[in-house]
Amino acid sequence: MDDHSEPDLDPEWLKPGGDERPDPTERAKVLAALSPLEYEQARQAEAKALGVRASALDIEVKRHRKPEHADDSVPDLVEAIDPWPDQVSGLELAEQVRAALLAHVVFPTDADADAATLWILGTWTMDAWRLWPKLLVQSPEKRCGKSTLLEVVEAHVSRGLMTANITAASLFRCIEAWRPTLLIDEADRFLREDESANGIVNAGHTRRTARVIRTVEVGGNHEPRAFSVWGAQVIAGIGSQLDTLEDRSIRIGLRRKLPSETVTPLPVEYFEQRHTIRQKLARWAEDNRIQLAALETMPPPCGNDRARDNWTPLHRIASVLGGPWPERAGAGYLLKETEDDRDENAGVMLLCDIAGLFEQQWPRPERLQSADIVAALVEMEDRPWGEWKHGRPMTPISVARLLKPFGIRPRNFKAAGQVLKGYDREPIMGAFDRYCHNPGTRPATPLPSSEIKDLDENRPATKGQPVAAQKHTKPLKSNDSSGVATQNARLPDEWRDFE
């Protein structure tokens, strides 16, 4: 074909009164065979004729192109499946997947199964997303059905590939070659300690940034090449994972089965038995991928922008499915992303607690001693500071390390003829407003007992917050506004329960 000529793209159906509009998926396969320049010449007219945005068409065409560095000599370890020939009901498919999950494992809530179902459907439409979260499966102990759940998920996702261990080098190469849904078991045994593998997994969170640069040998020379790490991953382990991974994940839990509970054992050929439903899922994806890519709706804010981003694809899948799924997705989103301490890392928790110590005194001190802050922290019964490291309490060094990422450092100051080390109020409160839950809302400031009797419950307090009628604890002592006493030191009740 001449470089300057228009490619042969059946121009008759582009004209008014032409043939019936072709199937978008089949048309994308034709366009995928063109060179990049040929496709660029045709994309606007094609998108208009198909009734889609050019960017949505780009996504579909890219899906049908062979990866740049794919090696035909490497055997394909994932399933190549033909879509079901007839149209299917996405609502019925979603209910079948959900029923399979609930039949074989025990979840803490139905919301966990709902989230897993929506995530599974989304693996069939990966290139419709700007961002795709991991599915983080967390069990508190052994024998909670983690391996069984992975088998059920593998039987329903697109191009599933199960592994109990994988190196960083194998991770990006298998994603580049096969575009699998990677199911990684025993993550608590190896992934936590492998910084390279963790970096690759984290990089795959957003499609635009999902690439790593490695050198490859070409003709005896080593040249840099970009490898895609854009793919879906299920990460399963016991307990928590690194904060960076949890922050990029939809998290679901498992529970050990009680004697009174029953689950259906998996048959030996479960994966083979679910072949038909995978074909139907593939067909549903082909019929709905462009529609999903065109949606711009988002779930409501939850106080955590990353969590909202993670749930956006699931929210859009639920809206396309219809039926009970929008309500299920909304309920799961609010339940899973407003849970308490596991969503709050130690640094943020510490920052909030120290802010409470500053705010509960009257008059408000400009600085607090490190030693007195630590003494007050370790007396908080609902916090981990009393047994922070190997059963030993928090130390001033531990406080300094946790606050350092927020740009907060202790400084020396004089009080009562002594040189003390501590923290100024304003940096603490500034970081509180930026990083703690409900930013901009500080804990109410207790007033002197002489003034409390003259106030009713509705009189505004600091930062416009109402002062609730409460029993005030003994004020924290201050030494020239520089220290806190450790006796009876605790956060106000409304702050200790702050979500």
N, C-alpha and C positions, 0 to 999 in steps of 0.2 A: 504494500500500500504506500502511496506517495505520502511523505511526511506532511504535506500541506493540504491533502484532500480530506474530505469529511468521511469518517468511517461508515460502513454500510450498516445502518441501524433501523432498517425497515421504516423509511420515512413516511410511508403511506398512513400509518396510524397516528403520526404526529400531526397530520392535517385535520382541520375540521371536517367532520363527516366521514372520517376514516374508519378503519377496523376498530373492534372493541379493544379497550385498553388492556395490554397484556398483564400477566401476573407479575407483581413487583419482584418476587424472589427469582423467578426465572429470568427476568430482565437483568437483574443484578449479576447473575451468573455470566450472562453474555458480556456485560460491561467489564466484569472482572478479568476477562481474557484480553482486554485492550491494553495497550501500553499506557503509561501515565499521561502522556501528552494527548493521545487519542481520547482517553476518558475525559480529560479536561475540556476538550472541544465539545463533547456531547453532554456533559453532566447537567447543565442548566436546562436544556431542552427536554432531556429525559425526566428530570425531576418535575418539571411543569406538567409533562404529559401523564406522569404517574400520580400527580396530585400530592407530592411530598416535598419537603424542604430538601435542598441540595445537600445539606449537612447530614440529613437522615439517610439519603441515598449513598453518601460516602461511606457511612458505617456499614451498610449492607453489602456494598461492593467489596470493601476491605475484608469482610468476613469470608468471602468466597475466594480471596486471593491466597496463594500459597505463601507461607512465611518466607521472607527473603533468604534466611540461612537454613531452611529445611534441607535435610540430607536424605535423599531417596534410598540410600544404602542402609539407613538405620531403620530397623523394624518398628512398626507402629504398635505401641503397647496399650493403646486405648481403642475403644470400640468405635467403628464407623457405622453409623446406623442410618437406615433409610426412613424418612418420615412416613407416617401413616398416610395412605392414599386419600382418605376422605377427611372432611372437616370434622373437628372435634370440639367438645364443650370444655373450655378451660375450667369452668366451675366444677364440673364433674371430676375432672382430673385432679384438681386441688383437693377435693374431698377424699379421693382415693389415696392420695399421698399422705394426707393427714391421718386417715384411718390406719394406714400401714404403720406410721410412726407410733401412734397411740397403742397399737396392738402388741408391739414387740418390746417396748421399753417403758419405764415409769418416769414421768416428768414431774417436777414440782408443781407446775400449773399447765393448763391447756395452752397458755400463751407461749410457752416454750415450743410446743408442737406447731403452733400457728406460725411462729417466726421461722422455724426450720422448713416448713412447707413452702412459704413464700420465697425463702432463700433458694431452695431446690429448684423451683420454677425459674428463678432468675439466672441460674447457671446456663440455661438454654438460650439466653438472650444477652450474653456478656457484652457484645459490642454495641448494645443499646445504651450502655451506661458510661457516664463520665467517671464515676467512682463506684467501686464494688467492695463491700465489707467482707472480712473473713467470717466464717461461722466458727465460733470458739465454743467447744463443748467442754464443760467443766463438771467433774464429779468430785464430791468431797472425799471419797475413799474408793478402794477397790470394790469390784463386784457390784457396780451400779449400772451395768449394761452399756458401757462406753463402746466396747468393740462391736456389740450387737447393733447399736445405733449407727455406727460407721458403715456396717454392711447394708443396713436399710437405706441410708443416704446414698451409698454408692450405687445401689440398684435403681435409683431414680434420677441422678444428676447426669448432666451431659459429659461424656467422655471421662468417666471416673477412673482414677488411678490411685490405688491404696498403697501406703508404705508405712512402716513402723520406724523408719530412719532414712534420712537423705542428707547428702552433703550439699554444701552451697554450690559447688560446681555442677552437680547433677541437677540441682533444683532449677537453675535458670536455663540449662540446656533442655531439660524435658519440657518446660513450659514453652520454650521457643519452638521445639520440634512438633509437639502434639497438642498444645493448647488444652491441657486436661483440666478437669476438676480434681485437684490433688487432695487426698485425704490422708493427713499425717497423724498417726496414732503415737501414743507414748511421748507427747511433746514435752512433758515435764521431765523426762529423762535426758533429753539431748538438746532440744531447741533453745531452752533457757540459757544454756552455756555456749551456744554457737552464735557468736555475734555476726558472722558473715551471713549465715542462713537467715537470721532474724532481720538483717538489713534488707535482704532480697524479698522476704515475705512482706515487710513493711512497705517497700518500694512499690509493690504491686497493688497498693490500695487505690491509686488514681491512675487512670489510663494514660494520661499525658506524661506522667513521670515514671511509668512502669517500664524502665529499661535500665540495664547495667552495661557498662563498657568493659570489654575484656579483649586481650590480644589473642589473635589466632594466626597460625602459620599459613601463609599463602606464597607458594613458589619459593620456599626457603626463607622468606622474610616474615617477621612478626608485625601484623598490622592491627590497629584498634578496630573493633566491630561492636555495634550496639546489639544487644540481645533483649528481646521482649520478656518481661516478667509479669505481663498482664494475664491473670488467670484467677479462677476461683479456688479457694483453699479452705478445707475444714481442718481445724487444729484441735486435737483432743488430748486432754491430759487431766491429771489429778491436781486439784487446787488451782491457784491463780497463775497467770503468766506475766511476762514483763508488761509494764504499764503501756509501752508503745504499741504492743500487740493488742492488748485489751481495748485500747482507745480506738482501734481500727476494726473492731469486731462487733457482730451481733452475738451476744452471749446467751447460751442456753444451758440449763442445769439438768442434772440427772439425780435420781434417788434410788437407793437400794430397795429392792422389792420386799414388802412385808409378807409374812406367811398368808395373810388374808387377801393379798393382791395376786392377780393372775396375769400372765402375759403369754402370748402365743410363741412357741419356739420357732426359730427360723428353719425352714427346710434346707436340706443340703444344696439344692439347686435354686435357691431363692433368686439369685441374680439372673439366671436364665429364664425363670418363670416371669420376671417382670419386664421381659423384652418388649412385649406389646405396649405396655404403658410408656416405656421410653420412646417408642415410635410415635405414640400419640403426643407426648410432650414435645418431641421434635417438630411435629406438625403444628401444634399450638404456637410454638416459638416462631415458625416461619410466617404464620398468619398474623401475628401480633407484634413482631419485633419493631417494625417501622412505627406503629402506633405508640408503642412504649417509648421509643426514642424521641418522639415528638412531644410527649407530655412534659409539662413544666410545673406541675403541682408539687407541693411539699407538705410534710406533716407540720403541725403547729410547733412553735418554739417550746423547748423543754428546759431551757437554761444551759444547754450543752450543745454548741454548734456542731461538734464532731458527731455526736450521737444522732442529731437531726439529719446530717448528711448520710450517715450509715443507713438510716431507716427510710430515706427518700425512695430508693429503688423498690423496696418492699411495699411502701405506701402506693406507688404507681402500679405495681403488679396487682395489688388488692383492688384498686379502682377499676382496672380492666376486667378482673374476674367478676366483680359485682357480688350479688347475694350477701352473705354474712361477712365477706372478707374485709371490706373497708372498716367495719366495726371491730372485727378481730384484730386487724393490724393496728388500729388506733389504741385499743385497749392494751395490746402487747407492748406497744411503744411507750405508753405512759407507765405501765407496770415495770418494764425492764430498765427504763432509763431514769426512773426516780427512786430506785433502790438506794439504800443508804451507804454505809461505809465502804463497800467494795468499789463504788464509783469515785471515791474521794481518796486521792493518793496521800501518802503520809505528810508530804510537805504542805499541801493545802490544808489538811486537817490541823497540823501544828500551827499554821498561820492563823487559822480561824480561832483556835483556842487562845493563842497569845493576844489576839485582838480583843477577845472577850475579857482577858485579864486587865487590859488597859481600860476598857469601857466600864467595868463594874465598880471602879473606884470614884470617889468624889472628895476633893476636886480631882479631875483627871490628871494623872502624872504625865510629865513630858518624857520620862524615861523610866525603865525598870531594870533592875539588876539581873544578870544572867542566872546567878545562883538562886535568886528568889523565884524567877520564872520557872526554873526547873523544879524547885520544891513544890510549887503550886501545881505544875503539870502532873507530877507523879501521884498526887492525891486524887486525881480524877478517876473515879472507879470505872467509868464507861469508856475509857481511852486506853491505848496500849502503852502509855509512857512509863507506867510503873514497872513493866516487864519488857522493856524495849529491845534489849539484845541479850539473848541467851538467859533470860530470866532476870537480868539486871536492869535497873532503872535508867531512864534518860539522863544524859550528862550535858553540860554546857557545850561541849564539842559536838555532840549529836545535834543539838539545836542549831548551832552555827552551820553545820553541813546541810541540814534540810532547808534552811532559809537562804543559803548562798545562791541557788538558782533564781531566786526572786530579786536578786540584787541587794539583799539585806545582809549587812555585816555588823557584828558587835563593835562597839567603840569604847575607849576609855573615857571616864569622866571623874571629877572630884566630888565627893560628898562627905561632910563631917570630917574633913582632914584626911580622907583616904582616897586612893585611886581605885576605882571600881570599874568593872566591865559590864556593859549592858546594851540595851536597844532603845533607840528613840521611838517615840510614838508615831510620828507622821509617816515614816517609811513603812511601818507595820500596817497602819490603817490604809495607806495608799495601795499597798499590795492586796490587802483584804478586799477593797472595792473592786480590784481588777480580777482577782482569781477565785474568790470564794463564791459559793452559791448565792443566787439573788444579788448580783453585784450592785453596789450603790446603797444597799440597805444594811446598816450597821446595827449591832445589838443595842437595845435601849440602855441609856446611862442611868444608873441609880442616882437618886438625889439625896442630899443630907436629910437625916431623920427629922430635923427641925422644919424642913420645908414640905415633907411628904404630907403632913396632916392638913396642910392648906390646899392640897390639890385634890381634884376628883379624878376618876379613872380616865377621863377623856381629854385631860389637858395634854397638849403636845409636848413631847420630850425632844431630845437631840435628834437632828436629821428628820424632824417631822414625824417621828414614831410615837405612838401613844404609850404612856407609862402604865403598864398593867399593875393592878393591885397585887403586891407580892410581899412575901416575908423576906426581908433583907438580911443577908448573912453579915457577920461581923466584918467591918471594912478591912481591906487589906492595908497593912501599915505601909507608910512610906518614909524614907529617910531623905529629907530634902527633895521630895518628889522623885526619888531615884530607886526605891526598892519596894518589894512587896513582902508582906509577912506570909508565912506558909500555913499558919493555923487557919482552919476553916476555909481555905481558899478553894473556891469552886466557881464555875460559870453560872450565871442565872439560869433557872430551869428552862426558860424559853429558848436560851441559846444552846444549852447542852443537847436539846432535842432538835436542834436546827437541821432541816433537811435541805 
